[in-house]
């Protein structure tokens, strides 16, 4: 039977993903724009 050893972390840490920040900004701005659009549609229909 083979012996199993626990996995050891490597010495160098992987750098953070640089594309995460623009993606988050895009998603937040899209949600704000959709909310604004729904608000304008609902407010114009109630008049």
ChimeraX attribute file (.defattr): number of C-alpha atoms within 10 A of each C-alpha:
attribute: neighborCount
match mode: 1-to-1
recipient: residues
	/A:1	3
	/A:2	4
	/A:3	4
	/A:4	6
	/A:5	6
	/A:6	5
	/A:7	6
	/A:8	6
	/A:9	7
	/A:10	7
	/A:11	6
	/A:12	6
	/A:13	7
	/A:14	7
	/A:15	6
	/A:16	7
	/A:17	7
	/A:18	8
	/A:19	8
	/A:20	10
	/A:21	9
	/A:22	10
	/A:23	11
	/A:24	11
	/A:25	10
	/A:26	12
	/A:27	11
	/A:28	12
	/A:29	12
	/A:30	12
	/A:31	11
	/A:32	12
	/A:33	12
	/A:34	12
	/A:35	12
	/A:36	12
	/A:37	12
	/A:38	12
	/A:39	12
	/A:40	11
	/A:41	11
	/A:42	11
	/A:43	10
	/A:44	9
	/A:45	8
	/A:46	6
	/A:47	5
